[in-house]
Amino acid sequence: MTAPNHHQLVFPNDYRYDDARRAWNLAADLRPAVVALPTSTADVVNAVRYAGERDLRIVVQGTGHGAIVHAPLDGAMLVNMREMRGVEIDAANKRARLEAGALWEDVVVPATGQGLTALHGSSPNVGVVGYSLGGGIGWLARMHGLSAESVLAVELVTADGAVIRADRTQNTDLFWALRGGGGGLGVVVALEIALFEVDDLVAGMMIWPWERSAEVLTRYAEWAETAPNSVSASGRMLQIPPLPEIPESIRGRQLVVIDGAVLGTEAEAQEILAPLRALGPEIDTFGAAPLDSLIRLHMDPEPPMPTKGDGVMVDALDSEAIEALVEIAGPGTESPLIIVELRQLGGALRERKPGAGVLGSLDGSFAFFAAGVPLGPEVAEEIELRIDALKEALAPWTREKPYLNFAEKRVAIGDAVGAESFARLETVKAAVDPHGRFRSGHAFTPTPPLEVARAA
């Protein structure tokens, strides 16, 4: 074999180690035995073979938004894909090919320049691959479904160092398993995804003082259940930090916000949004919008920062459920959470189509997520306690079914995809990774702590 050169392998005694191991979520203190920084598929092959010869488990990282489920990675190789960000747009065939380190902004900007868009998420700097392997809920999701279902082909390096392609005609079981199973089957080096035309788009947000959280979120929860598939929205309680890059009108404020996108004309959006506008928002920015505006609509933080969060899927919520959320994390609670979110599901997300991947659909009404910034151990503990209290309060409205991309504590993949799909997924895992070389962010089976292995 050809060993990776010293530029691509970073060990703890290397001055580059802290930068190479760093995840976007700075609360994830990853300390792998070695970090690989490949720039090509050949580099990935060499890294995988190197790890195999030394009995190192492998964890793959695109951006590290969900890295906290992996920590601390003692005795493992971290394959950081950040140097592989190439993107090719095939506008004529409405598809894109992207390398595994590509961020959503890398895809959306050139695609929208050609009148197309992807089923991207709410943040410009989330990695396309990790987002899609876990499902993917974006602003077009209730019309077009999960991002995982827009994947047309996957190029993968397997545990034995082979480079294979999985799509609807070859390696079909693996292609099924990769779409929504959360990864852990190999190193994805490239994806091909479908792109979509959007004729008319209305997007924006409505903002109220957070003292109105119970009233606004109750109306939102009722409205979301009957809204047409052409709209995807999110309702959030926010405590916005006083950062200079945040617009002055909301900087440092506590708010309740509904944001979203309507695939339709302004007249159609006016009718759809009327029940929310009837609440008299302080700020209302909904209007005709360019496609590329959606990538920053949600105002997700972009620079790396420490966060602690968790989420779960919930069913239809009544006023009692909303009041429980507000009483735990709303006005007057001194909550350490900067966000408590209910992201609208339903529509095409509920429809499992023939040929769908392992996840295929989400049968909840909302994806709940809450997070805070752990500035010190006491704050971190309070964040965890507050999120646990929120999840306990929502228990009557949930089947404790996680959505992998919002689960920041290790969960059983079987709980997310269902027993029947999980049994098939385990069969695929055993076939492509018989020795368990690759570690998923979440658990195929209860995973013992990684044994410390020496990488040299």
C-alpha positions in Angstrom: 0.0 0.0 0.0 0.9 3.7 -0.3 1.1 5.2 3.2 -0.4 8.6 3.7 2.3 11.3 3.6 3.1 13.3 6.7 1.0 16.3 5.5 -2.2 14.2 5.6 -1.7 12.5 9.0 -1.7 14.7 12.1 -0.7 13.2 15.4 -1.1 14.7 18.9 2.5 16.0 19.0 2.0 17.9 15.7 1.4 21.7 16.0 -1.5 21.2 13.6 -3.3 18.8 15.8 -5.7 21.2 17.6 -6.8 22.7 14.3 -7.1 19.4 12.5 -9.3 17.8 15.3 -11.5 20.8 15.8 -15.2 20.4 15.2 -17.6 23.3 14.4 -19.2 22.5 17.8 -16.4 23.6 20.1 -18.0 21.7 23.0 -16.9 18.5 21.3 -13.4 17.9 22.6 -12.3 15.2 20.1 -8.9 13.7 20.9 -8.2 11.0 18.3 -5.0 9.0 18.0 -4.5 10.5 14.6 -6.3 12.9 12.2 -6.3 12.3 8.4 -6.7 15.3 6.2 -7.3 13.8 2.7 -7.4 15.9 -0.4 -8.5 13.1 -2.8 -10.2 9.7 -2.9 -6.7 8.1 -3.1 -5.8 9.8 0.1 -8.9 8.4 1.8 -8.1 4.9 0.6 -4.6 5.2 2.1 -5.9 6.5 5.4 -8.5 3.7 5.7 -5.8 1.0 5.0 -3.4 2.7 7.4 -6.1 2.5 10.1 -6.9 -1.1 9.3 -3.3 -2.1 9.7 -3.2 -0.6 13.1 -6.6 -1.7 14.3 -7.9 1.9 14.6 -11.6 2.6 14.6 -12.5 5.3 12.1 -14.9 8.3 12.5 -15.6 10.6 9.6 -16.1 14.4 10.0 -17.4 16.9 7.5 -17.9 20.0 9.6 -18.4 18.6 13.1 -21.8 20.2 13.8 -22.9 16.9 15.4 -19.5 15.9 16.6 -20.4 15.9 20.3 -21.8 12.4 20.0 -18.4 11.1 19.1 -16.2 12.5 21.9 -13.6 11.7 23.0 -12.3 9.4 20.2 -9.4 7.9 22.2 -7.7 5.2 20.0 -9.5 6.2 16.8 -8.6 7.9 13.5 -10.6 11.0 12.7 -10.9 11.4 8.9 -11.6 15.1 8.4 -13.0 15.8 5.0 -12.7 19.6 5.0 -10.1 19.7 2.2 -12.4 18.0 -0.3 -15.0 20.6 -1.3 -15.3 20.4 -5.0 -18.7 20.9 -6.6 -19.9 20.4 -10.2 -23.3 21.6 -11.3 -25.0 19.8 -14.2 -27.8 22.3 -14.9 -29.1 20.5 -18.0 -29.7 17.3 -16.0 -30.7 19.1 -12.8 -28.0 17.4 -10.7 -24.8 18.2 -8.8 -21.8 16.1 -7.9 -20.0 17.2 -4.7 -17.1 16.1 -2.7 -17.6 15.0 0.9 -16.3 18.2 2.5 -18.7 20.4 0.6 -20.9 22.8 2.6 -24.4 23.7 1.5 -23.3 27.1 0.5 -20.8 25.6 -1.9 -23.7 23.9 -3.7 -26.5 26.5 -3.3 -24.7 29.5 -4.6 -23.6 28.0 -8.0 -26.9 26.2 -8.4 -29.1 29.2 -7.8 -26.9 31.0 -10.3 -28.4 28.6 -12.9 -32.0 28.8 -11.7 -31.8 25.7 -9.5 -31.6 24.8 -5.9 -31.1 21.8 -3.6 -32.9 20.3 -0.6 -30.5 22.2 1.6 -30.7 22.8 5.3 -31.1 26.0 7.4 -27.4 26.8 7.7 -24.9 27.7 4.9 -21.9 25.9 6.6 -23.4 22.5 7.4 -21.9 19.7 5.4 -24.0 18.2 2.7 -23.0 14.6 3.3 -23.6 14.4 7.1 -26.8 16.3 6.7 -28.1 14.0 4.0 -26.9 10.7 5.6 -29.1 11.6 8.7 -32.2 12.6 6.7 -32.2 16.4 6.1 -35.1 18.7 6.7 -35.0 22.0 4.7 -37.2 24.8 3.5 -38.5 22.7 0.5 -38.9 19.5 2.6 -42.7 19.5 2.9 -43.0 19.7 -0.9 -40.0 17.5 -1.9 -39.2 15.3 1.1 -36.0 14.5 2.9 -32.6 15.6 1.5 -31.6 11.9 1.7 -34.2 11.1 -0.9 -32.6 13.6 -3.4 -29.3 11.6 -3.3 -28.8 9.9 -6.7 -25.5 8.2 -6.1 -22.8 7.7 -3.5 -19.1 7.1 -3.9 -17.7 5.3 -0.9 -14.4 3.9 0.4 -15.2 0.7 2.3 -13.3 -0.9 5.2 -11.0 -2.9 3.0 -10.0 0.2 1.0 -12.2 -0.5 -2.1 -13.8 2.4 -3.9 -17.4 1.7 -4.9 -20.4 3.4 -6.3 -23.9 2.9 -4.9 -27.0 4.0 -6.7 -30.3 2.6 -7.9 -28.6 0.1 -10.3 -25.5 -1.1 -8.4 -24.8 -1.8 -4.7 -28.5 -1.1 -4.2 -28.7 -2.4 -0.6 -25.9 -0.1 0.4 -27.5 2.8 -1.5 -30.7 2.2 0.5 -28.8 2.1 3.8 -26.8 5.3 3.2 -30.0 7.4 2.7 -31.0 8.3 6.2 -29.2 5.7 8.3 -26.7 8.1 9.8 -23.5 6.8 8.2 -20.9 4.5 9.7 -20.7 2.3 6.6 -17.6 3.6 5.1 -16.1 7.0 4.1 -18.3 8.8 1.6 -16.1 10.7 -0.8 -18.7 12.1 -3.1 -22.5 12.4 -3.6 -24.6 13.1 -6.6 -27.8 14.9 -5.7 -30.9 16.1 -7.6 -31.5 19.8 -8.1 -34.9 21.5 -8.3 -36.6 24.4 -10.1 -38.6 26.8 -8.1 -40.8 29.2 -10.0 -42.1 31.5 -7.2 -40.7 31.8 -3.7 -41.9 33.8 -0.7 -39.8 33.7 2.4 -39.2 35.6 5.6 -40.0 35.7 9.3 -42.5 37.2 11.7 -41.2 38.4 15.1 -43.0 39.1 18.4 -41.8 39.9 21.9 -41.2 36.6 23.7 -43.8 37.5 26.4 -46.2 36.4 23.7 -44.5 33.0 23.2 -47.4 30.9 24.4 -50.0 32.7 22.3 -47.8 32.7 19.1 -46.6 29.1 19.4 -50.1 27.8 20.1 -51.4 29.5 17.0 -48.4 28.2 15.0 -48.9 24.6 16.2 -52.5 24.7 15.1 -51.7 26.4 11.8 -48.9 24.0 11.0 -51.2 20.9 11.1 -53.4 22.1 8.3 -51.0 24.3 6.2 -50.5 23.1 2.6 -47.4 21.2 1.5 -46.1 24.3 -0.3 -45.0 25.9 3.0 -42.2 24.8 5.4 -41.9 26.8 8.7 -40.3 26.8 12.1 -41.5 28.3 15.4 -38.8 29.3 17.9 -38.2 31.0 21.2 -34.9 32.8 20.9 -32.5 34.6 23.2 -30.3 36.4 20.8 -26.8 37.3 21.9 -25.7 40.9 21.5 -23.3 40.2 18.6 -22.4 43.0 16.1 -23.1 40.8 13.0 -26.8 40.4 14.1 -29.3 43.0 12.8 -29.8 45.8 15.3 -33.6 45.4 15.4 -33.2 41.9 17.1 -29.7 42.1 18.6 -29.6 41.0 22.2 -33.4 40.5 22.4 -35.7 37.7 23.6 -38.2 36.9 20.9 -40.6 34.4 19.6 -40.1 33.9 15.8 -41.9 32.1 13.0 -39.8 31.8 9.8 -40.3 29.8 6.7 -40.7 29.6 2.9 -43.7 29.3 0.6 -43.3 27.8 -2.8 -45.8 30.0 -4.6 -46.8 33.5 -5.5 -47.2 36.4 -3.0 -51.0 36.2 -3.4 -50.9 32.5 -2.4 -48.5 33.1 0.5 -50.8 35.9 1.7 -53.6 33.5 2.1 -51.5 30.8 3.7 -49.8 33.2 6.2 -53.0 35.1 7.2 -53.6 33.2 10.4 -50.1 34.1 11.6 -50.3 37.7 10.5 -53.5 38.1 12.4 -51.4 38.0 15.6 -49.9 41.4 14.6 -46.1 40.7 14.5 -43.8 43.5 15.4 -41.6 42.6 12.4 -42.8 40.9 9.2 -40.3 40.3 6.5 -42.2 37.8 4.4 -42.1 38.7 0.7 -40.9 37.5 -2.7 -37.3 36.3 -2.2 -34.4 35.0 -4.4 -33.6 31.3 -4.0 -30.2 31.9 -2.4 -31.8 33.9 0.4 -33.0 30.6 2.0 -29.5 29.5 3.0 -29.4 32.2 5.8 -33.1 32.7 6.5 -32.9 30.8 9.8 -30.0 33.0 11.0 -28.1 29.9 12.3 -24.7 30.8 13.8 -21.9 30.4 11.4 -18.5 30.7 13.2 -17.5 27.7 15.3 -19.0 27.9 18.8 -19.7 25.6 21.8 -23.3 24.3 22.0 -25.2 21.7 23.9 -28.5 20.6 22.5 -30.8 17.7 21.9 -34.1 17.0 20.1 -36.8 14.5 19.4 -39.8 14.2 17.1 -43.2 15.1 18.5 -46.8 14.6 17.4 -49.5 17.3 17.1 -49.2 19.7 20.0 -52.1 21.4 21.8 -52.1 24.5 24.0 -51.2 22.4 27.1 -48.0 21.2 25.4 -47.0 24.7 24.3 -47.7 26.1 27.8 -45.4 23.4 29.3 -42.6 24.4 27.0 -43.0 28.1 27.8 -43.2 27.5 31.5 -39.9 25.7 31.4 -37.9 27.8 29.0 -39.9 31.0 28.2 -40.2 34.4 29.8 -39.4 34.6 33.5 -37.7 31.2 33.7 -34.0 32.4 33.5 -33.5 29.7 30.9 -29.9 29.1 29.7 -31.3 28.0 26.3 -30.7 30.3 23.4 -33.2 28.4 21.2 -36.3 26.2 21.6 -37.5 25.2 18.2 -40.5 23.3 16.7 -39.7 22.7 13.1 -42.7 21.8 11.0 -42.9 18.3 9.5 -45.7 16.6 7.6 -46.5 17.0 3.9 -44.1 15.0 1.7 -42.0 14.2 4.8 -44.8 11.8 5.8 -44.9 10.0 2.5 -42.7 7.0 2.1 -42.3 6.5 -1.6 -41.3 3.2 -3.4 -37.5 2.9 -3.5 -37.0 5.1 -0.5 -33.9 4.8 1.7 -33.7 3.4 5.2 -35.4 6.4 6.8 -37.6 7.4 3.9 -40.1 9.5 5.8 -40.8 11.2 9.2 -44.1 10.5 10.8 -44.1 13.2 13.5 -45.7 16.7 13.3 -42.6 18.6 14.5 -38.9 18.2 15.1 -38.2 19.6 18.5 -34.7 21.0 19.3 -33.3 23.1 22.1 -29.8 24.3 22.7 -27.6 26.6 24.8 -24.0 27.8 24.9 -22.1 26.0 27.7 -19.9 28.8 29.1 -18.5 26.8 31.9 -19.5 23.4 33.5 -22.3 24.8 35.7 -24.0 26.4 32.7 -23.5 23.1 30.7 -25.2 21.2 33.5 -28.1 23.6 33.6 -28.5 23.4 29.9 -28.7 19.6 30.0 -31.2 19.7 32.9 -33.4 22.2 31.2 -33.5 20.2 27.9 -34.3 17.1 29.8 -37.1 18.9 31.5 -38.5 20.0 28.2 -38.3 16.5 26.7 -40.0 15.1 29.8 -42.8 17.7 29.5 -43.3 16.7 25.9 -43.4 13.0 26.7 -47.2 12.7 26.3 -46.8 14.0 22.7 -43.9 12.0 21.6 -43.1 8.3 21.0 -39.5 9.0 22.1 -38.5 8.6 18.4 -35.4 10.5 17.6 -34.5 12.4 14.4 -30.8 11.6 14.0 -29.7 15.1 12.8 -31.3 16.7 15.9 -30.1 14.1 18.4 -27.0 15.3 20.2 -26.9 12.4 22.6 -26.1 9.0 21.3 -29.3 7.1 20.5 -30.1 3.7 18.9 -30.5 4.0 15.2 -33.3 1.4 15.4 -35.4 3.9 17.4 -35.1 6.4 14.5 -35.7 4.1 11.5 -37.9 1.3 13.0 -37.2 -2.3 13.8 -37.7 -3.8 10.4 -35.5 -1.2 8.6 -32.9 -1.5 11.3 -32.7 -5.3 10.9 -31.9 -4.8 7.2 -29.5 -2.0 8.0 -27.5 -4.2 10.3 -27.2 -6.8 7.6 -25.8 -4.2 5.2 -23.4 -3.0 8.0 -22.1 -6.6 8.6 -21.5 -7.0 4.8 -19.6 -3.8 4.2 -17.9 -3.4 7.6 -17.7 -6.8 9.1 -15.2 -5.9 11.8 -17.0 -2.7 12.8 -14.1 -0.4 11.6 -16.4 2.6 11.1 -18.2 4.2 14.0 -21.5 5.9 13.4 -22.5 9.0 15.3 -25.3 6.9 16.7 -25.4 3.3 17.8 -26.0 0.2 15.7 -25.6 -1.8 18.9 -24.4 -0.8 22.3 -20.8 0.3 21.6 -18.1 -0.3 24.2 -15.6 2.5 24.9 -12.9 2.6 22.2 -9.8 0.9 23.4 -6.7 3.1 23.2 -4.5 1.9 20.3 -1.2 3.4 19.4 -0.9 5.0 16.0 2.6 5.3 14.7 
